[in-house]
Amino acid sequence: MDIAEILELANNLIFSKTGKHLDRLQKTVLKGTIQGQTYSEIAKDNGFSESHVKNVGHELWNLLSSVLGEKVTKANFKSIFKNIRSKNFSQIDSKGCQNNPTINNINIFTDKHRSSSSPQNPQKTPTQPHIDLGDAPEIFSFYDRTTELATLVNWIICDRTRLIALLGISGIGKTTLSLRLIEQIKTNFDYIIYRSLRFSPTLNATLTNLLQIFPHEADIPQNIETQISQLLNYLRQHRCLIIFDDLQMLFASGQLAGQYQTGYEDYQLFFKLIAEVNHNSCLLLNSWEKPREIAKLEKANNYVRTFVLGSLGLAAKEILKERKLSDEETWETLIDIYQGNPLWLELTASAIEEIFAGSVSDFLQCDAPILDESLQAQLDQQFQRLTQQEIAVITQLAKESQPVVLPDILKIGELSVSDLVNVMRSLGRRLLIEGKEEGKTTFFSLNSVIKEYVKTRYMR
């Protein structure tokens, strides 16, 4: 067992018994003991008196002895924990989140190994969580996202993922999914915070806002490094879920995807620290564009993941049913054309009501897709962020009747290989192009709505 596993196991044992997590000094004593340090060395390295560290250690061993029903000491606790782990690990299935192993009727893997298939029975915190949703929109409709919710619950509760990028084109339902997620997992957290970045707040402003939520004895520092350090301490002391919506508003328009505006580069360091520093909390980032640092971090860090939110699928029929559209046998075709995007379907259904008397069949007899004015305006916001090179490439793709490979795009366009690769990666991070692998070759195309929009805006 490594240090993180031992600390987690000890924390879960004590939490199950007392309803309280290990505090910072208790974790320090455990970590130092694992590393073979004496109480004197632990005290010296961390600025405490030796007597204080000894008292904390003795209380800790007594508490663990009470929980486990056997004598636990500084000398034997590693072997005891290793034995507990080996005896109970076989009870955990391949998903690492089933069958909750127990000892003395205590669930020893309280959070990390709890079943994501049973979110209706979450591990409760001793008190109700502090929930601050700021200016989060009210949810009036939610359409089935069972699989997506189960995945996010598993990542956050079972796998203890620290940083998640929830990506999706505008209108796909990222905000709605995030707010519904809160309802499913809120009892696992001490603090739940939602903040929109739509007005591009500086990191200093964002951190100041977050730090005001936590109880604090001193004034909030103005120095960003100190603010980050203070927030990370809170994320260690408390189990927190923080949601940042509209992350793309921190990125510069007219630049390749994921390039921060001048003065906002500190966010990149902040996210990196959230991913790399040990804590028990989770930061969920909602965005149209994938941050560049996420792509790097998730390759090397098991606590960083990306989830791309796609079509609602047949669940989108509920939208059309609420609108009382006719010709139900054609609804699936309509859903496919508009990529199962809830907002796109809402806007289109409104046009079908007003112009086609609610008949989906009559609407589909026209050259679909038809882009409602509101839908075009919504896509304008995203396309205004593109570079001229991206617009040139995506316009070329809109002319193609079949998916094409990169060499074909290179022949037609005027970009160097290097520039084209960067542009294609950027369009991919913006979720505006689709790549499909066949054998060892990738074919690129646009979905029908994006293709029609490009033809309307750039080819007439």
N, C-alpha and C positions, 0 to 999 in steps of 0.2 A: 504494500500500500504506500502511495506517496503522501506527501504532507497534505495536499488538498483533500484527498479521500479521508484521511484520519480526522481532519478538522470538520469536514462535512458530517461524518458519522457521529462525532462527539456532539456537534451542534444539534443534530436531529434527535439524539438520545435525550439531551437535556431539555430541548424544546418540548418533546413529547411528554416529559415528566413535569416540567415547571411552567410551560407556556412562554418561556423566555429564551432568547438566543444567547449564545456565548458572547460576552462582551469583548472589547478589544484586548484587554489585559489577559483575560483567560485564554484567548487565542494565541497571544504572544507567549504565554507560559507553555502551552501545548506545543507550539512550533519550536520553541527553544529546546524543550525536552526531547522532541523527536530528533533534533539535530545534535543531541548529546551535550547540551549546555548545562552548567550548574545554575542554581538559583542566583548565585553571585554574578555569573556572566550575563544571565538574562537581565538582571537588574541594571548592571552597568551599561549594557548595550541599548537599553530603552529608557534610561533616566529615572528609574524607580529605586527605592530603598530595598535592600536585600530582604529585610523583615517583611515588607509589604508583599513582595513577590512570593515569599514562602507562605504567607497566610493565604494568598489567592490560590496557590498551588494546593495547599492542604484542603481548602474548601472545595476545590474542583475535584480532587480525588475522592473526597467523602461523598460528594454529590453523585459522581459516576458509580461509586460503590453501591449507593442506595438504588440507583437506577438498574444496575446490572445484577444486583443480588450477590455480589462477590467482592472481595477486597481488591481495590484498584489502588496502585501506588505509582510513584514516579518511575520506579524500576520495572514494573511489569505491565504498564498499560498498553505499550505497543504490541506485545505478544497477545494480550487479551483482545485487542481490537482486530488484530490479524485473524485470530481464531473466529471471532464473530463474523467477520467478512467471509471467510472461507466456508463456514457452515451455512450461511444464508444466501450467498451469491447464486447458488444453483436454483433458488426459488424465483430468480428474476429471468424473464424470458428475453428473447433476442432484441426486443424493442427497449429493454432496460427500464420499463415503466409499468410492470404488471405484478400482480400477486403480492405486493407489499410485504416483504419479509419482516418478521417481528421477533422480539426477544422479550420474555416476561410480559407479553401482551402489548409491547410498545413497538410501533412502526419505526424501524431504524433507518428507513430511507424515505422519510416523510414527504419531501417534495420531489427530489430528483427522480425517484423511482415509483412515483404514484401514477396510476393508470390514467392516460389521457382519454380513454374511452368512457370514463365516469366523472365528467366535470361537475355533475350534479351533486357530488359528495366531496367537495374540496376540503383540504386541510385548513381549518379556520385559524385565524390569528386571534389572540386573546381579546382584542377589542375590535370594534368596527374600524375599517380602514379610513384614513383621511383621503377623501376624494375631491380633487380640485380640477374641474373640467374647463375652467376659464370660459372662453367663448365658443365652446364646441357646439355644433348645430344639434338641434333636437331630431331624433330619428322618428319618423312617422311610418316608414315602411322598411321591412327587412325581408329579403328573399333568400332562400336556402343557400347557405354557404357551409354546410356541415363539414365537408372534407377540409376546407380551408381553415375553419375554426379549430378542428381537431389537430391539424398540423401545427398551428401557432400555439395552441395550448401545450402540446407535447414539447415543442422547442423551448417555451418559456418556463413551464412548470417542471417538466421532467428533465430536460437537458440543460437547464439553467443558462440558456443562451443570453449573452449580455447585450448584444447589438444586432438588431434585425432591420433590414431594409425591406419595407413592403412597397413594391413597385407596381405601377399600373398606369395606363393611359388615363387621362382626365375623364371622369365620369364612370369609371369602372366599379367604384364603390369602396375605395380604400378607407375613407373616413368612417363610413357606415360600419364596415367590418371591424375597424379598430374599436369603435364605441360598443359594439355588440360583444366583442372579445372581453371588454372590461366587465360586463355583466357576468360572464362565465368564470372569471378567475379572480375577481376582486377580493374574495376572502383569503387569498394567499398572500396578500400584500398589506403593508402598513400604510403606504402612500401610493396613490394613483393620481397622476398629473397629466393633463392634456394641454398642449399649447400649439396654436397655429403660428407658423412663421410667414404668413401671407404678406405681412408688411415689412419683411426683411429686417428684423431686429438684430442689432449687433450681438456678439456673444456676451459682451459685458452686460447688456440689458437683459438677455435671456437668463444668464446665471444669477443676476441680482433678483430677478423675478422668482426663480426657483428657490433660492436660498431663503427668501422671505416666508416660504411655506413651512419650513422646518423650525422647531423651537431652538433658539440660539441665545447664548448669554452675552456675546460680544456683538459689536456692530458688524454689518456685512462689509467685507473688505472691498476696496476698489480695484486692487491689482488682480488681473485675470488669473495669473498662476495660483494665487492664494484662493481665489474663488473656486477654481477647479478642484484644488486640493480639499477645500472645505466640503464641496458637494460630494466628492468621492468618499469622504469620511461618512457623510450621511448615507450614501448608498451602501456602505459596509454595515453601518449600525442598524439600518432599516431595510426591509425588503420593499423596493420601490419599482413601480412601472411608470415610465415617463414616455409619453407619445409626442413626437414632434411631427406636425402635419405641414404640408406644403413646403417641404424642404427645398424643392426646386427654385423657390423664390430667392434663395441665397446665391444661386448661380447666375453668371453673367449671360445676358442676351448677346447674340452675335458671336459667341464663342462655342467651341466644341463642348459637348455635354459634360457636365460635372465640374466646370471651371468656376471657382468661387469669384464673386465680385470683389473688387479691391476693398480691403478693409474687413473682409469676412473669412480670411484664410485661417484664423484661429479655430474655427469650427472643425477643420480637418484634424488638428491636433487633439481637440476635445474628444472627437469620436474615436480616435486612435487610443486615447487613454481609457475611455469607457470599455473598449474591447480588450485591452491588455492588462489593466489593473484588476486584481482579484476583488470581487464584491458579489453580493447576492441579488443584484437588481438587474433591470432590463430597460434598454432604451429602444423604442420602436420608431423608425423613421419612415414616414409616408412621402413618396415622391413620384413625379412623372419621369425623373431622370435618375439613373443610378450614380451615386457618388463614386468618384474614381478611387477613393481610399477604401471603399467597401470591397471593390473588386480585388484589391491587393490583400486586404486583411483576411477575407474569407478563405483564401488559399492557404494561409499559414496559421489560422486561429480557429479552433473548433467552436469558439463561443461567438462567432460572427456568421450570420446567414442571410441569404436573400430569398424573398418569396415574391414571385411575379403573379399578380392577381389577373386571372383571365376571365373568359366568358362565364356568364351565369348558367349557360346551358338551358335545359328545358325548364329550369326554375323561373326563367324569364317569362314564361307563359302567364305567371301571376300578374305581371305588369299589364299584359294585354287583356287579361280577364277583368282586372279592375277598371280598365278603360272601356269595357263592354264592346270590344271589337268583335266583328263577325268573322265567319270563315275559319274556324279553328283549325281545320285541316291544313291551312297554309301558314299557320303561326311559326312553325319550326323553320320554314324558309326565311321568313322575315327576321327571326332571331339570328340565323346564320349570316344573313347579309349585313346585319348591324353588330356582328361580333359578340352578341350576348351582352353588350354594354348597357347597363341599366339607364343611364342618362340618355344615350343615343336612342334607345327604344322609347323612353318616355317622350322625348321631343318628337320622334317620328309618329308615335301613336296619337299625339295631339293633332298633328297635321292630318292624319288619316281620319280622325273624328270630324275635323272641320271641313275638309275638302272632299273626302270620299265616303261620307256618311258612315264611317266606321267599317267599311268593307276592305279587308286586307287583300282580297283577290283583285279588286279593282285597282288598288294601289300597285300591286305587283305586276299588273299588265303594262305599267309605264316602265321606262328604262330605269330600273333600280340600280344602285341606290339613289334616291332623291334626298338631297340634303336640306333639311329645314334651315331657315335663316338663323335660328338660335343655335343649331348644331354647327353651322359654319362659323359663327362668332366664337363659339366655344373652342373650335379647332384653331381659329386665328391666334388665340392666346399662346398655344403651344408652338405654332409655326413661326411666330414672331421671334422666337428664341434662336432659330436656326442660322447658321452661317450661309453665305452665298454659295459656297462649295456644296454644302449639304442640300440646299435647294436645287442646285444643278443636278446632283446625282438622283435625288428623289423624283425630280421631274422626268429624268431619263427612264427611271424604273416605271413611272406611270404610263409611259408610251408602250411598254412591253406587254404583249398579250400572254406571255408565258414567263415563268421564273427564269432568271438568267444567272450565269456564273460570273465571278469577279473579272476574269479576263475579257468577257464580252463588254462589260461596263467600261473597262479600261480602254478598249479599242474605240468606243464611241466618244468617250469624254476627253477632256484635255488635262486631266490630273496626272501627276506622277503616281507610281505605284505606292510610294510612301503616303502621299496625301490621300489617295483613295482608301487605303487601309484605315487611316485615321478617321476619315469621314464615315466609313461603313461602321466602324466600332462606335462612333458617336451616335449615329442613327439607331444603332442597336440599343445603346444605353437609353435612348429616348423612347424605345419601343415603337418606332415608326416603321421599321422594316421587319420582314419575317425571313428567317433563314431556315431552310430545310435540308438536312443532310441525306444524300443518296450515295451510298458507298462511301468513297473518300472525298466526295465533292459536295460543296454547299451551294444551293440555289437560293437566290434572293428574289423577293417579290413584295408587293404592297397589298394590304387587305383592301377589299372593295370600297370601303368608306374613305380611307385615306387616298386611294387612287382617284376617286371621283372628286374629292376636295382639291387635290393637286391640279387636276385637269381644269377645274372651275376657277381656281385662283391664279394659276401660273401658265396655263396653256391656251388662253383665249385672247 
